[in-house]
Amino acid sequence: MFYHVKELQFNARVSKPDPKFASMLLEQFGGANGELKAALQYFVQAFPAKMPYPDKYDMLMDIATEEFSHLEIVGATIQMLLGPTAGELKDQADQSEIMDLLKGKAAKEEFIHKAMVNPQFFDLNGGGPAYTDSQGNPWTAAYVTANGDLTVDLRSNMAAESRAKIVYEYLLQFTDDPYVKETLRFLMTREIAHFQMFEAALETIKPNFPQGVLQGDPRYSNMYFNMSSGADFRGPWNEGQSPQLGESWQYVDDPIRYVMESDGLQLHKSTGTPRTQEQVEQMNKELGERRSSHIRGSIPKADIQWSNYNSRNREPGR
């Protein structure tokens, strides 16, 4: 159940209309990294988490709902930046302000070029926000990622918040309006906050690496292949200990030769790791049983209902 409070979460303001920036801001309204994508992504991820992880369900729904609030802030800002455009489009008089701007072919082309990177604002939407990105590409559910495994989904959400944050960071460079900057900084900062929430939630699921359940083949989990010519750089990604599994990186300097000599890695021996294939298979079994048991045990066998409505002791059918 959603309840709409008419006041915005953040007091969005603009100093003056700026249709060109309004078009750019559409990226965060209906773009691949925008607020609608985030809201629907967290919303759909919450459903499989409801029974096995009610605390994560609560968090995902809270953040999804806040993202809808941010979508409203972005939409309101876009509308204010468009100024009187919508009204001018309804004015059929030859002397309306927009008609003065559009007199002559050259004037029309100049106006569209300068003021509207995405002319669909005029052509289809009548001077209002639309579920498109800044180039007019329609929003699509393909933007949403939900895998049904929280260790995967939470990492995906951290990446989504990172991408959204950097888009706001870029957008801040294209407006001089102090009020708009204030709004964008608020929205950008909330991306940082959400990243930390997802990261903290991930840490409450143990073990959470590797993602999912299966642990991976220990023969190949610490191999680094030098797949390019020229200067070879070394760092914590290919020397020393791997950050999650604590294995010693095995640097393969000549991958072609090594692959040929090892019969396509069939003869490769596991080195630099204490893990064995037998241990991994046992961990796969144990973790699979633990996760499966946790999920099965959280789902009632009969009389399943989503909400309790503060009436847990009420008789069935009443």
C-alpha positions in Angstrom: 0.0 0.0 0.0 1.4 3.3 -1.1 0.4 6.7 0.3 1.4 9.8 -1.6 2.5 12.8 0.5 2.3 15.8 -1.8 5.4 17.6 -0.5 8.7 16.5 -2.0 11.3 14.8 0.1 13.7 17.6 -0.8 12.6 21.1 -1.6 13.5 21.2 -5.3 13.9 24.7 -6.8 15.2 26.3 -10.0 16.4 29.9 -10.5 15.1 30.1 -14.1 13.9 27.9 -16.9 16.6 25.9 -18.8 15.0 23.5 -21.3 18.3 22.2 -22.5 19.4 21.0 -19.1 15.9 19.7 -18.5 16.5 17.4 -21.5 19.8 16.3 -20.0 18.2 15.6 -16.7 15.9 13.1 -18.3 18.8 10.7 -18.1 18.0 10.4 -14.4 14.2 10.2 -15.0 13.9 7.4 -17.6 17.5 6.5 -18.4 19.5 3.3 -17.7 20.9 4.6 -14.5 18.0 6.7 -13.4 15.6 6.8 -10.5 12.9 4.8 -12.1 15.3 2.0 -12.8 16.5 2.0 -9.2 13.0 2.1 -7.8 11.8 -0.8 -9.9 15.0 -2.9 -9.5 14.9 -2.8 -5.7 11.1 -3.2 -5.7 11.2 -6.5 -7.7 14.2 -7.8 -5.8 12.3 -7.5 -2.5 9.7 -10.1 -3.3 11.9 -13.3 -3.1 13.5 -11.8 0.0 10.3 -11.3 1.9 10.1 -14.7 3.8 13.7 -15.8 4.0 15.1 -12.3 4.7 12.3 -10.1 6.1 14.9 -7.6 7.3 16.3 -7.2 3.7 12.8 -7.1 2.3 12.1 -4.1 4.6 15.3 -2.4 3.5 14.7 -3.0 -0.2 11.2 -1.7 0.0 12.2 1.4 2.0 14.9 2.3 -0.5 12.7 1.5 -3.5 10.1 3.8 -2.1 12.7 6.5 -1.5 13.8 6.1 -5.1 10.2 6.8 -6.3 10.5 10.0 -4.2 13.6 10.9 -6.0 11.9 10.2 -9.3 9.3 12.7 -8.3 12.0 15.3 -7.4 13.7 14.8 -10.8 10.3 15.1 -12.6 9.4 18.2 -10.7 12.8 19.8 -11.5 12.5 18.9 -15.1 9.0 20.5 -15.2 10.3 23.7 -13.5 13.2 23.9 -15.9 10.9 23.7 -18.9 9.2 26.9 -17.6 6.3 28.0 -19.7 7.0 25.7 -22.6 4.0 23.5 -22.1 1.7 26.5 -22.0 3.2 28.0 -25.1 2.7 24.8 -27.0 -1.1 25.0 -26.3 -1.2 28.7 -27.5 -2.4 28.6 -31.1 -1.9 32.4 -31.6 0.7 33.4 -34.1 2.2 35.9 -31.7 2.9 33.5 -28.8 6.4 33.5 -27.6 7.3 30.1 -28.9 6.1 31.1 -32.4 8.4 34.0 -32.4 11.3 31.7 -31.6 10.3 29.3 -34.4 9.8 31.7 -37.2 11.7 30.5 -40.2 13.5 27.2 -40.9 16.8 28.4 -39.6 15.2 29.6 -36.3 13.5 26.3 -35.8 16.6 24.3 -36.3 18.6 26.6 -34.1 16.0 26.4 -31.3 15.9 22.6 -31.4 19.7 22.4 -31.5 20.3 24.8 -28.6 17.3 24.3 -26.4 16.3 20.8 -26.9 18.8 18.0 -27.3 15.7 15.7 -27.3 13.0 17.3 -29.5 10.5 14.7 -28.3 9.9 17.0 -25.4 7.9 19.1 -27.9 6.9 16.6 -30.5 5.3 13.9 -28.3 5.2 15.0 -24.7 4.0 18.6 -24.9 6.7 20.0 -22.6 6.7 17.5 -19.8 8.9 14.7 -18.5 8.8 11.3 -20.2 10.1 7.9 -19.4 13.0 8.2 -21.8 16.7 9.0 -21.5 18.2 12.3 -22.7 18.2 11.1 -26.3 14.6 10.0 -26.4 15.2 6.3 -26.0 12.3 4.8 -24.1 12.8 3.3 -20.7 12.9 -0.5 -20.7 12.7 -3.3 -18.1 15.9 -4.6 -19.5 17.6 -2.0 -17.3 16.5 -3.9 -14.2 18.7 -6.7 -12.8 17.2 -9.2 -10.3 18.8 -12.6 -9.9 16.9 -14.0 -6.9 20.1 -14.3 -4.9 20.7 -11.5 -2.4 24.5 -11.8 -2.5 24.3 -11.1 -6.2 21.4 -8.5 -6.1 23.0 -6.5 -3.4 26.3 -6.2 -5.3 24.3 -5.3 -8.4 22.6 -2.5 -6.4 25.9 -1.2 -5.2 27.0 -0.9 -8.8 23.7 0.7 -9.7 24.2 3.3 -7.0 27.7 4.0 -8.2 26.6 4.6 -11.8 23.8 6.8 -10.7 26.1 8.8 -8.5 28.6 9.5 -11.3 25.8 10.6 -13.6 24.7 13.2 -11.1 28.4 14.2 -10.7 28.6 14.7 -14.5 25.3 16.6 -14.6 26.5 19.0 -12.0 29.0 20.3 -14.5 26.3 21.3 -17.0 24.3 23.7 -14.9 25.1 27.0 -13.2 21.7 27.2 -11.3 22.5 27.1 -7.6 19.1 25.7 -6.7 19.4 22.9 -9.3 23.0 22.1 -8.0 21.6 21.9 -4.5 19.0 19.3 -5.6 21.5 17.3 -7.6 23.9 17.2 -4.7 21.2 15.9 -2.5 20.3 13.1 -4.9 23.9 12.3 -5.5 24.5 12.0 -1.8 21.6 9.6 -1.3 23.3 7.3 -3.9 26.3 7.3 -1.5 24.1 6.5 1.4 22.3 3.7 -0.4 25.5 2.1 -1.5 26.6 1.9 2.2 23.2 0.4 3.1 23.5 -2.4 0.5 27.1 -3.0 1.5 26.2 -3.3 5.1 23.3 -5.7 4.3 25.6 -7.9 2.2 28.0 -8.2 5.2 25.1 -9.7 7.3 24.9 -12.7 4.9 27.7 -15.2 5.7 29.3 -16.5 3.7 28.7 -14.1 0.9 31.7 -14.9 -1.4 31.8 -16.3 -4.0 28.4 -14.9 -5.0 25.7 -17.5 -4.9 26.4 -21.0 -3.5 29.0 -22.8 -5.6 32.6 -22.1 -4.5 34.4 -22.6 -7.8 37.2 -24.8 -8.9 40.3 -24.2 -6.7 42.6 -25.0 -9.7 41.6 -21.8 -11.5 40.5 -19.3 -8.8 43.9 -17.8 -8.3 45.3 -17.8 -11.8 46.2 -14.5 -13.6 46.7 -14.7 -17.3 49.0 -12.0 -18.9 46.8 -11.6 -22.0 48.5 -8.5 -23.6 51.9 -7.6 -25.0 54.0 -4.6 -23.9 54.5 -3.3 -20.4 53.3 -5.8 -17.8 52.0 -4.3 -14.6 51.9 -6.1 -11.3 49.7 -5.2 -8.4 47.4 -6.8 -5.7 45.2 -8.1 -8.5 48.0 -10.5 -9.8 50.6 -10.8 -7.0 50.4 -11.5 -3.3 47.2 -12.8 -1.7 43.8 -12.6 -3.3 41.5 -10.3 -1.2 38.6 -12.6 -0.6 39.9 -16.2 -0.7 43.4 -15.4 0.6 45.1 -17.5 -2.1 48.4 -16.7 -3.7 48.0 -15.3 -7.2 49.6 -17.5 -9.8 50.9 -15.3 -12.6 51.0 -16.9 -16.0 53.4 -14.8 -18.1 53.0 -16.8 -21.4 49.4 -18.0 -21.5 49.6 -19.4 -25.0 52.5 -21.6 -24.2 51.1 -22.6 -20.8 47.7 -23.6 -22.3 49.4 -25.7 -25.0 51.7 -27.4 -22.6 49.0 -28.1 -20.1 46.6 -29.6 -22.7 44.1 -26.8 -22.4 44.7 -26.6 -18.6 43.7 -30.2 -18.2 47.1 -30.9 -16.7 47.2 -27.8 -14.6 47.8 -28.5 -10.9 46.3 -26.4 -8.1 48.9 -24.3 -6.4 48.9 -21.3 -4.0 45.7 -22.4 -2.3 44.9 -24.6 0.6 41.5 -25.5 -0.9 41.0 -28.9 -2.5 38.3 -30.0 -4.9 37.0 -32.4 -2.2 36.7 -29.5 0.3 35.0 -27.3 -2.3 32.4 -30.0 -3.1 31.7 -30.5 0.6 31.2 -26.7 1.0 28.9 -26.6 -2.0 26.8 -29.3 -0.5 26.7 -27.8 3.0 26.0 -24.2 1.9 23.4 -25.4 -0.7 21.6 -27.3 2.1 21.8 -24.4 4.5 20.5 -21.9 2.0 17.8 -24.2 0.8 16.7 -25.1 4.3 16.6 -21.5 5.3 14.3 -20.6 2.4 12.1 -23.6 2.8 11.8 -23.1 6.5 10.7 -19.5 6.1 7.7 -20.4 3.8 4.5 -21.6 5.5 3.1 -24.9 4.2 -0.5 -23.7 4.2 -2.7 -20.6 4.7 0.0 -18.4 3.3 -0.5 -14.7 3.5 1.7 -11.7 2.8 0.6 -9.4 5.6 -0.7 -9.9 9.1 -2.6 -6.6 9.6 -2.1 -6.8 13.3 -4.6 -9.7 13.6 -2.4 -12.8 14.0 -4.9 -14.5 16.3 -7.9 -13.8 14.1 -9.8 -17.0 13.2 -9.6 -18.1 9.5 -12.3 -16.6 7.3 -13.1 -13.8 9.7 
